[in-house]
Amino acid sequence: MSTIAAKLTFDDALGAIFLGGIAASIIYGINCIQTFIFFKGNQADRTYLKIIIPYSNAKNMAHFRSFATQVMLGAFSDTLVRSVYVLRIWRLTHRWQYIAIIDLSGL
């Protein structure tokens, strides 16, 4: 048993974990800056966009939580983004029902 415990070390993985943490922090900082710029400069956007943006930022904070939280928030975020996409396509096609049905099948 002592030979197995002696072979399990984190020396090789700690550098990769540290660099991954730094990269995640940098990307999260960029996301926070983009959210700030969005709210500072876009006053004419619709309400649903102003609701989605903070949710997206909060979802990125959940990457430091449990795996189950990441999966649930990721699935909800994916559905939310696809729904906004379907809404945009439906409006651009002048509310043509067949396009909306095809797009909704992708959800």
N, C-alpha and C positions, 0 to 999 in steps of 0.2 A: 504494500500500500504506500509506503514511503517513496518508492521510486516513481510512482505516478504523480504524486503531489509535487515532487521535485521538478518534474518536466513541465508543469503548468505554470508558465510565467507570462506576464503581460509586457515584458520588455520590448518585444517586437511590435506590439499593437498600440502601445501608448502614443507613439509619435503620430500614427495615422488617426487615432481618436482625437488627439489634440488639434491636428490640422483640420479635421472635419468639423470640430467645434468652432474653430476660427472662421472657416468658410461659411458655416451656418450663421454665425453672428454677423458677418459682413453682409450676407444676403438679406438677413432680417433687418439690418440697419437701412439698406437700400429700399426695402419694402416700406419701412416707416417713413422715409423721406418722400417716397412717391405718394403715400397716403396724405402726408402733410401738404404737399404741393397740389394734390387734387382738390383738397378742401379749401385751400387758400385761393386758388385761381378759378375754379369752376363753380360759379354761382348759378348758372343757368341750367345745370343738369337736372334730370328728372329725379324724383324722390327715391325710386327704387334703386337707382345707381348709388345714391348717397347712403342707402342702407346696405348694399352689397359690399361696398369698399371697406367699411370697418369690420364687417364679418370676415372678409378675406384676411385682413390684418390679424384678427383674433385667431383665425385658423392657423396662421403661421406660428403663432405663439404656442399652439398645442403640440407642435413637433417635439417639444421638450417634455411632454406628458407621456402617458401610456400608449401602447400600440392600439388598444381598442378605441381610445379617444381619437387617435389619428385616423383610423379607418372610418369611424362614424362621421367625423367632420369632413373627411375627404369625400365620402359618398354624398353627403348633403351639399357640399360645395360644387361637386360635379353636376348634380341635378340642378342646382341653382343657376350655374353658368349656362348649361344647355337650355334651360327654360328661357333665359334672357335671349339666347341665340334664336330659339324658335320664335319668340315674340318679335324679334327684329326682322326675321325672314318673312313672317306672316304680314307685318306691316309693309315691307318693301314690295311684296307681291300683291298689294292692294286687297288683302284679306281673302286670298284664294284658298278655299278649304282643302283642296287636295295637297297643296304644298305643306300646309300645317299638319295634315295627317301623316305625311311622309316624314316630316321632321320630328313629330312627336313619337313616331315609332323608334327613333334613335335613342330616346330616353330610356 
